[in-house]
Amino acid sequence: MEMHWSLRRISKLAAFSAAALLLGLASSAQGQDPLVRLRELVPQPLADQIVATVEEARRQGLPDRAVAARVLEGAAKGAAGEQLLAAANRTLAALQDARAALEAGGRLPGAVEIEAASQTLELGVEAQVVATLARAAPSGRSLVVPLAVLGGLVAQGVPADQALDAIGRRLELSASDREISRLPDRAAEFLAAGLDPARAGLALARERVGFDVPVSAIPVVVGPPPGIPPNAGRPGSVPKGPPPRPRPPVPHIP
């Protein structure tokens, strides 16, 4: 399935953890316990096992409502009880790995960053890459958007090390979250222009931050090399068929 990571989608993903946390706090204030809803939707004894997983996340100081939210989302989509239990366990493991990776990078992460990192891990990014990003980020800089963008680029097929380079350069230059969130769209432009994901990632890492050159403005040579006529120099030869269609412009990556 092709995934298009637009600015709106990245912003939505980056804000998801914060929104979920705020909704969880609001639900608590209103007396709406998600565990009660879980017991209503999931049959026994699976409901007790899922609730135990949520409570284990809470005991470990992890964002337990992320586990409950994942299960409720699956239940709303009609997932079976065993699938819901597997989702709860998978989410708990991702939260554990996310916190460990952020701490390995020297962070003292809060619930929002832990949940954002867990989503990035679930998109296929290795924990070591998350730790490297955490280590490279300036002190006090939120990693919610960079983590979401990292996951988005890897989901597009960009190698993790090149995605990390592109994000890291922008963090070093104090680029805004909005500018960083544009990276998946830039990657999509390069991919549409004919670059493979590895070269698209290299182009992102080499771009001058804040001065993106439109892909359409990059020259491309179409047809035979200079000095060679269309008939390849054969006397009297007339090329047959329609002229070749121009190719989309592709950045030059040595």
N, C-alpha and C positions, 0 to 999 in steps of 0.2 A: 504494500500500500504506500503510495507516494505521500509524503508529508510536506506541507508548505508551512514554514515557520515565519508567518508575517509578524510585523511589529505588534499588531493587536494581540496575536496569540501569545507571543513571548511575554508581553505585559500582563496578560491574563494569567499565564502560568506563574510568572514571578510574583504576582499578587495573591495567588491561590492560598499559599500557606498563611499569610497574614489574615486573609479573609476568613479562612477556616478557624483560625485561632479566635478572631473576634466573634464569629458566630458561636463558637463554643462557649466563650465567656458570657455572651448574651443569653444563650440557652440555660446556662447555670443560674444566671440571675433570675430567669423566668421559671426556674424549677423544671426545665425540660431536660431530663436525663437521657442521653442517647442510649444508655444501657437498657432503659425501660423499653425503648423503641426496638432495640435489638431482640429482646425477649419476646416482643409481640410478633416480630417478623420471622424469627428463626426457630425451628422446632427443637425440642429437647432431644438428646442431651447436648446437641451441638451449640445451643445458645449458651449454656453454662461454660463450655470450653472457649467460646469466643469472648465471653465476658472475662474469663480468667486471663486471656491474652491481653485484653485492654487494661485490666488491672495490673498486670505484670509490667506493661509499658509505663504506667503511672508510678509503680513502685521504683522503677529504674530512673525516674526523672525525665522520661521521654514524653513527647507530645502524644498522650494516649488517645486524644480525640481524633488524631489522624488515623489511628487504627479503626476506631468506631466509624469514622466517616467513610473509609474505604469499604467496610462491610455494608454499611447502609446504602452506599452507591451501588454495590453489586446486587444487593437485595432488590433495589428499585429497578434494576435491569433484568430481574428474573433469574439470577444465578441460584444454583442449588446449594443446599446447606454445606456439603463438603467443600464446594468451591469457595464459599464464604469463609469457612474456617481456614482454608489454605491462604486466602487473601489476607486474613488477619495475621497469620504467622509470617507471611512474606513481608508484610508491612512492618511488623515489629523488627524483623531481622534487618530490613533496610534502614530503619531508624537507628538501630544499634551501630550498624556499619557507618552510617552517615556521621554520627557523633564522634565515633572513633577516628574517622578520617579528618574531620575538622580539628579535633584536638591534636592529632598528629601534625597538623599544619600550624599549630600554635594558637588556635582560636579557643575562646571560651563561648561556644555557640549557645544561642537561645533557641526556643522552640521553633521559631519561624525558619531560621537558617538550617536547623536539623531537618525539618520537613522538606525544605527546598533541596538539600543535599541528598535526601533519600530518594526523591523523585529523579534526580540526576543519575543516581546509581541505577535506578530501575530502567533508565533509558540506555544502559549499557556502558556508562562511564565507569572506569575502575576507581577503586577507593584511593589508590596512590595518586591519581590525577587530581581528584578532589583535594587531597592533602596538599599537593603542590600549588593549586590555585589559592588555597587558604594561606599558605606560607607567603605567596607573592603579593597578596592584597595588602594595601596600606592599613595601618592600624585604625580601627574605627570605621572602616568602609564596609557597608553591608554587602554580603555576598549573595543575596537572594537573586538579583537579576543576573550577575555573572554566572551563577550556577545554572539558572534556567537556560541561559544562552549556550553554555557549554553542552548541556544535554541536547538542546535543539540542533546544534551543529553536528554532534556525533550521530544523532538520529538521521541527519541528512547524508551521512556517509563520510563526513570530514574526519580524517584521523585525529584522535584525541590530542596528540602532542601539538599538532598544528592549530587546532582550535584553542588550545591552552596558550600558545604563543600569541595568537591574535587578540585574545582577551587580556592576557598579561601586559602586552604593550600598551593597551588602552588604559589599564589600571595604573600603570607607571606614569602615564601622562595625565592622570586625573580626569579621564573622559567621563562624561555623564552616563547614568544608567540608560538614558534614551539612546545615546550614541552606541553603546555596547549592544543594546537590544536590536540594533539595525543589522548586526552581523549575519544572522540567518537569511535575511532578505538579500544581502550582498552575495552570500554563498549561492542562493537560488539563481541570481543573475549570472554568475560565473558558470554554474552548471548548465543553465539554459543556453549559454553561449558556446558550449561544447567542451568545457574543461571537465576532466574527471574530478572526483571529490578530493583527491590528494592535491592536485594542482590548484583547485579552488581554495583549499585551506592555505596553501602556500601564498596565493595571491592576497588573501585576507591578512596574513601575517606581515606581508611586505607593503601593504597599502600605507600611504601617509595618512596618519590619523587626522580626521577633520577635513581632508581634501580628497574625497573619493572621486575618481575619474569615471564618468559614465562608461559602461561597457561599450556602448554604441560609438563612443568617441575614439576608441582604440583602433588604429588602422590595421587592416588585414589585406594581404596580397592575394588576389584571385586570378587564376589563369596561369599561363606559362611564365617562366622567369623573364626578366628584362632582356631584350635582344633576340628572343626566340619567337618567331611568328606563330600564329595559331595553328598553322599546318605543320608545325614541328620542323620547318625548313625544307620539306620535301617539295621539289619543283613541280608545279602543276597540281599539287594535292589540294583538294578543297575539303575542309572539315564537314562531316555529315552530321545531321541532327541539330537540335536546338543548342544554343550556347549554354555553357555550364551555368547553373544557378549560383548566385553569390552565396557564400557561407557567412554565417553570423560572425561578427568580430570577436576575436578571442585574444585575451591578454597574452603577451609574450612572457612565458615562464621558462627560463633556461633549464 
